[in-house]
Amino acid sequence: MREKKLLLSVIIFSLTVNAFTQSFRINKTKFVNLTKDVEFSSSVKMNINDALVVFIPEERPYMNGIEIKISIPEKVAITRNSCQLELYDSVKPAPSSDQIDYSGNKIFQGIIPGKFTWIVQIPFTAESKKIRTNQYTTKIDSIPDLKNNYLFIRLNQLLPKSDETLSDAEFTMTVSPVFANNGSLSLSILSDGQKINRCSILIDDVPYNLESCINGITLSSGLHTVAVISEQYRTEVRTVRIEQARLTNLTIILKSIEPTLIVTAPNNVSVFIDGNQCNSTGKEFFITEGDHNLKFKIGNYELMRTINVIKGKTYKVELTFDVQITEQ
């Protein structure tokens, strides 16, 4: 029982020590400036006891974390427990290329494994701990403090400082952002050049508020169906592709619910609608609801048709000529 208490005390003491600020010295500081680009990737060369500072964009709505692919030199891979990767919080002073003495809170340490490639993922929030991983990837459980918009990572030698056999071992650190599998959609709904203030919006049959759609809503990557419904305008349906970590803008122009008609006919054909000659052939124009009589006149030959017009529809009437040849 006493041994268990002693062990518990040692564990608590170790956790307490980790919570305190630690001072350390590095050889060089390397820098990577992360961007919001999905395709971004940047590599730097490092030696043991160097530090890597990754600057993070202040606005990062889709970014779940970062991934560091570490190419491990052979002499380190075959020398067990020779060095480790460390992640620090609250680092002071601010990192710079001519600074070698720092202090900070170590929130993670992991032994460099005995293999030639190691992938480490650092999540930015508790929610982004859901980053997908696999057997070749180590996901850090600690969430770094990003109030200064950078991460401080150190390669620390564990062998005695007098052992210089690994001092020239060169690591390649490839840094990439990890994004959520979603993007944003911003809708602009117009009619006659004016913005629409009231309408119903369905995205994949789920209702959304117009204001939120204008400001931008988060959707999963891929194809989505957008429907805009209004009593004063025709229902418009669009299919839009949402790209990962990108904002997609979609403008939908609503048409009046008043029905329209388009009549096309050869130039030598006279067109009459309800007894009145039509001079707008080939163009879309408004027409009243109900039955309408259409007459096409070519010399002494006349062709009559009747159409029933209802609200919210566009009708196309086309007169064509065809020649049929048959063999007896």
C-alpha positions as CSV (number, residue, x, y, z in Angstrom):
1,M,0.0,0.0,0.0
2,R,2.8,2.3,0.9
3,E,4.5,1.5,-2.5
4,K,1.3,2.4,-4.3
5,K,1.1,5.7,-2.5
6,L,4.8,6.4,-3.3
7,L,4.2,5.6,-7.0
8,L,1.2,7.9,-7.1
9,S,3.2,10.7,-5.5
10,V,5.9,10.2,-8.2
11,I,3.3,10.4,-11.0
12,I,1.7,13.5,-9.5
13,F,5.2,15.1,-9.0
14,S,6.0,14.3,-12.7
15,L,2.8,15.9,-13.9
16,T,3.4,18.9,-11.7
17,V,7.0,19.4,-13.1
18,N,5.6,19.3,-16.6
19,A,3.3,22.2,-15.8
20,F,6.2,24.4,-14.8
21,T,8.1,26.6,-17.3
22,Q,11.4,24.9,-18.4
23,S,14.4,26.7,-19.7
24,F,16.4,25.2,-22.6
25,R,18.9,26.1,-25.3
26,I,18.7,25.2,-29.0
27,N,21.2,25.4,-31.8
28,K,19.1,27.0,-34.6
29,T,15.5,28.0,-35.1
30,K,13.8,27.0,-38.4
31,F,10.6,28.6,-39.6
32,V,7.5,27.6,-41.7
33,N,4.7,30.0,-42.5
34,L,1.5,27.9,-42.9
35,T,-1.1,29.1,-45.3
36,K,-4.8,28.3,-45.9
37,D,-4.1,26.6,-49.2
38,V,-5.2,23.0,-49.2
39,E,-2.2,22.0,-51.3
40,F,0.3,23.8,-49.1
41,S,3.4,21.9,-48.0
42,S,6.8,23.1,-46.8
43,S,10.0,21.2,-45.9
44,V,12.9,22.3,-43.8
45,K,16.2,20.5,-42.8
46,M,16.9,20.2,-39.1
47,N,19.5,18.7,-36.8
48,I,19.2,17.4,-33.3
49,N,18.7,20.2,-30.8
50,D,17.2,22.5,-33.4
51,A,13.8,24.1,-33.1
52,L,11.0,24.4,-35.7
53,V,8.5,27.3,-35.4
54,V,5.3,26.9,-37.5
55,F,3.4,30.1,-37.9
56,I,-0.4,29.6,-38.2
57,P,-2.9,31.9,-40.0
58,E,-4.9,34.0,-37.5
59,E,-8.1,33.1,-39.4
60,R,-8.3,29.4,-40.0
61,P,-12.0,28.3,-40.1
62,Y,-11.4,25.0,-41.8
63,M,-8.0,24.0,-40.4
64,N,-8.1,21.2,-37.8
65,G,-4.4,21.0,-37.2
66,I,-1.1,20.3,-38.8
67,E,0.7,17.2,-39.9
68,I,4.5,16.8,-39.8
69,K,6.1,14.1,-41.9
70,I,9.6,13.5,-40.4
71,S,12.3,11.8,-42.5
72,I,14.6,10.2,-40.0
73,P,18.3,9.7,-40.8
74,E,19.6,6.2,-40.6
75,K,22.0,6.7,-37.7
76,V,19.1,8.0,-35.6
77,A,16.7,5.2,-36.7
78,I,19.2,2.5,-35.6
79,T,20.2,4.2,-32.3
80,R,17.3,3.4,-29.9
81,N,16.1,6.2,-27.6
82,S,18.6,8.6,-29.0
83,C,16.4,11.7,-29.3
84,Q,12.8,12.9,-29.0
85,L,10.4,15.4,-30.4
86,E,9.0,18.0,-28.0
87,L,6.1,20.5,-28.3
88,Y,6.1,23.6,-26.1
89,D,3.5,26.2,-25.1
90,S,4.0,29.8,-23.8
91,V,7.4,30.0,-25.3
92,K,9.5,33.1,-24.4
93,P,11.0,35.2,-25.8
94,A,9.3,35.4,-29.2
95,P,11.1,33.0,-31.6
96,S,13.7,34.6,-33.9
97,S,16.6,33.3,-36.0
98,D,19.2,34.8,-33.6
99,Q,17.6,33.5,-30.4
100,I,19.0,30.3,-28.8
101,D,17.8,30.5,-25.2
102,Y,14.1,29.9,-24.6
103,S,11.7,28.9,-21.8
104,G,8.2,27.3,-22.1
105,N,5.8,24.6,-21.0
106,K,6.5,21.2,-22.5
107,I,3.1,19.7,-23.4
108,F,4.3,16.7,-25.4
109,Q,7.4,14.5,-25.8
110,G,7.7,11.5,-28.0
111,I,10.8,9.2,-28.6
112,I,11.9,9.3,-32.3
113,P,11.0,5.8,-33.4
114,G,13.4,3.3,-35.0
115,K,12.1,3.8,-38.6
116,F,12.9,6.1,-41.5
117,T,9.5,8.0,-41.6
118,W,7.3,9.2,-38.7
119,I,4.1,11.3,-39.1
120,V,3.0,13.4,-36.2
121,Q,-0.4,15.2,-36.1
122,I,-1.1,18.2,-33.9
123,P,-4.8,19.1,-33.4
124,F,-5.8,22.7,-32.8
125,T,-9.0,22.1,-30.8
126,A,-10.7,19.4,-28.8
127,E,-13.2,18.9,-31.6
128,S,-10.3,18.5,-34.2
129,K,-9.0,15.6,-32.1
130,K,-11.2,13.6,-34.5
131,I,-8.5,14.0,-37.2
132,R,-8.2,10.6,-39.0
133,T,-5.1,8.7,-38.2
134,N,-3.6,5.3,-38.9
135,Q,-0.9,2.9,-37.6
136,Y,1.9,5.0,-39.1
137,T,0.7,8.3,-37.5
138,T,1.1,9.6,-34.0
139,K,-1.6,12.0,-32.9
140,I,-0.8,14.3,-30.0
141,D,-3.5,14.4,-27.4
142,S,-2.5,17.8,-26.0
143,I,-4.0,20.9,-27.5
144,P,-1.4,23.7,-28.0
145,D,-2.1,27.3,-27.0
146,L,-2.3,29.2,-30.3
147,K,-2.9,32.7,-29.0
148,N,0.4,33.8,-30.5
149,N,-0.4,31.9,-33.8
150,Y,2.6,29.7,-33.8
151,L,3.8,26.2,-32.7
152,F,7.2,25.6,-31.1
153,I,8.7,22.1,-31.8
154,R,12.1,20.9,-30.7
155,L,14.3,17.9,-31.5
156,N,16.1,17.1,-28.3
157,Q,19.0,14.7,-27.8
158,L,18.6,12.1,-25.1
159,L,22.1,10.6,-25.2
160,P,24.8,12.2,-23.0
161,K,25.8,15.6,-24.4
162,S,29.4,14.3,-24.7
163,D,28.2,11.9,-27.4
164,E,28.6,13.8,-30.7
165,T,27.9,10.8,-33.0
166,L,24.4,12.2,-33.9
167,S,25.2,15.9,-34.0
168,D,25.3,16.0,-37.8
169,A,22.2,13.8,-38.3
170,E,19.9,15.7,-40.6
171,F,16.1,15.4,-40.4
172,T,13.6,16.6,-43.1
173,M,10.5,18.0,-41.6
174,T,7.6,18.4,-44.0
175,V,4.7,20.5,-42.6
176,S,1.2,20.4,-44.1
177,P,-2.2,21.7,-42.8
178,V,-4.9,19.3,-41.9
179,F,-8.4,20.5,-43.0
180,A,-11.9,19.4,-42.2
181,N,-13.7,17.7,-45.0
182,N,-16.0,20.7,-45.6
183,G,-16.2,24.2,-47.1
184,S,-18.6,27.1,-47.1
185,L,-21.4,28.3,-49.4
186,S,-22.4,32.0,-49.7
187,L,-25.7,32.7,-51.5
188,S,-26.6,35.9,-53.3
189,I,-30.3,36.0,-54.3
190,L,-31.4,38.7,-56.7
191,S,-34.4,39.8,-58.9
192,D,-34.2,42.6,-61.4
193,G,-30.8,43.5,-59.9
194,Q,-32.2,43.9,-56.4
195,K,-31.4,41.7,-53.4
196,I,-34.3,39.5,-52.1
197,N,-35.0,39.9,-48.4
198,R,-37.6,37.1,-47.9
199,C,-37.6,33.6,-49.3
200,S,-37.3,30.0,-48.2
201,I,-34.1,28.1,-48.8
202,L,-33.6,24.4,-48.8
203,I,-30.2,22.8,-49.1
204,D,-30.4,19.0,-49.6
205,D,-34.1,19.4,-48.4
206,V,-32.9,21.0,-45.1
207,P,-34.3,24.5,-44.4
208,Y,-31.8,27.3,-43.9
209,N,-32.1,30.9,-42.8
210,L,-31.5,33.5,-45.6
211,E,-29.2,35.6,-43.5
212,S,-27.0,32.7,-42.6
213,C,-26.8,31.7,-46.2
214,I,-25.7,35.2,-47.2
215,N,-23.0,35.2,-44.5
216,G,-21.8,31.7,-45.5
217,I,-22.8,28.3,-44.1
218,T,-20.5,25.2,-43.7
219,L,-21.3,22.2,-45.8
220,S,-19.5,18.9,-46.4
221,S,-17.4,18.7,-49.6
222,G,-19.2,17.5,-52.7
223,L,-22.4,18.2,-54.5
224,H,-25.4,19.8,-52.9
225,T,-28.9,20.8,-54.2
226,V,-30.0,24.4,-53.4
227,A,-33.7,25.3,-53.8
228,V,-35.0,28.9,-53.4
229,I,-38.8,29.2,-52.9
230,S,-40.9,32.4,-52.8
231,E,-44.6,33.2,-53.3
232,Q,-43.7,36.2,-55.5
233,Y,-41.1,34.4,-57.7
234,R,-40.5,31.1,-59.4
235,T,-38.8,28.3,-57.6
236,E,-35.2,28.0,-58.6
237,V,-33.1,24.8,-58.1
238,R,-29.3,24.7,-58.5
239,T,-26.6,22.0,-58.0
240,V,-23.4,23.3,-56.5
241,R,-20.1,21.7,-55.7
242,I,-18.5,22.6,-52.4
243,E,-14.7,22.3,-52.4
244,Q,-12.7,21.4,-49.2
245,A,-11.6,24.4,-47.2
246,R,-12.9,26.9,-49.8
247,L,-15.7,29.5,-49.9
248,T,-18.1,29.0,-52.9
249,N,-20.2,31.9,-54.0
250,L,-23.5,31.2,-55.8
251,T,-25.8,33.9,-57.3
252,I,-29.4,32.9,-58.0
253,I,-31.6,35.3,-60.0
254,L,-35.3,34.8,-59.3
255,K,-37.8,35.3,-62.1
256,S,-41.3,36.7,-61.8
257,I,-44.1,34.2,-61.2
258,E,-45.9,35.9,-64.2
259,P,-45.9,33.4,-67.1
260,T,-43.9,34.1,-70.3
261,L,-44.0,32.9,-73.9
262,I,-41.4,32.5,-76.6
263,V,-42.6,32.1,-80.2
264,T,-40.1,31.2,-83.0
265,A,-41.0,30.9,-86.7
266,P,-39.4,31.5,-90.1
267,N,-39.2,35.1,-91.2
268,N,-41.9,34.8,-93.9
269,V,-44.5,33.5,-91.3
270,S,-47.0,35.9,-89.7
271,V,-47.8,35.1,-86.1
272,F,-51.1,36.1,-84.4
273,I,-52.0,35.6,-80.7
274,D,-55.7,35.9,-79.9
275,G,-56.2,37.7,-83.2
276,N,-53.4,40.3,-82.6
277,Q,-50.2,40.1,-84.7
278,C,-47.1,39.2,-82.6
279,N,-44.0,41.3,-83.4
280,S,-41.9,39.8,-80.6
281,T,-41.0,36.4,-82.2
282,G,-37.8,35.0,-80.9
283,K,-38.0,37.0,-77.7
284,E,-39.5,36.1,-74.3
285,F,-42.5,38.2,-73.2
286,F,-45.2,38.1,-70.5
287,I,-48.6,36.7,-71.2
288,T,-51.7,36.4,-69.1
289,E,-53.0,33.2,-67.6
290,G,-55.6,31.1,-69.4
291,D,-56.3,29.8,-72.9
292,H,-54.7,31.6,-75.9
293,N,-55.2,31.0,-79.6
294,L,-52.1,31.0,-81.8
295,K,-52.3,31.4,-85.6
296,F,-49.4,31.0,-88.1
297,K,-50.1,32.3,-91.6
298,I,-47.9,31.5,-94.6
299,G,-49.5,33.0,-97.7
300,N,-52.9,31.5,-97.9
301,Y,-52.1,28.7,-95.5
302,E,-53.0,28.9,-91.8
303,L,-52.1,26.7,-88.9
304,M,-54.0,27.1,-85.5
305,R,-53.0,26.0,-82.0
306,T,-54.3,26.6,-78.5
307,I,-52.2,26.7,-75.4
308,N,-53.3,26.9,-71.7
309,V,-51.0,29.2,-69.7
310,I,-50.6,28.9,-65.9
311,K,-48.7,31.0,-63.4
312,G,-45.0,30.5,-63.0
313,K,-44.3,28.8,-66.3
314,T,-42.4,29.7,-69.5
315,Y,-43.8,28.4,-72.8
316,K,-41.9,27.9,-76.0
317,V,-43.8,27.6,-79.3
318,E,-41.7,26.8,-82.3
319,L,-42.9,26.5,-85.9
320,T,-40.7,24.2,-88.0
321,F,-40.9,22.8,-91.5
322,D,-39.8,19.4,-92.5
323,V,-39.6,17.5,-95.8
324,Q,-40.4,13.8,-95.7
325,I,-39.3,11.5,-98.6
326,T,-40.8,8.0,-98.9
327,E,-40.2,5.3,-101.4
328,Q,-43.3,3.4,-102.9
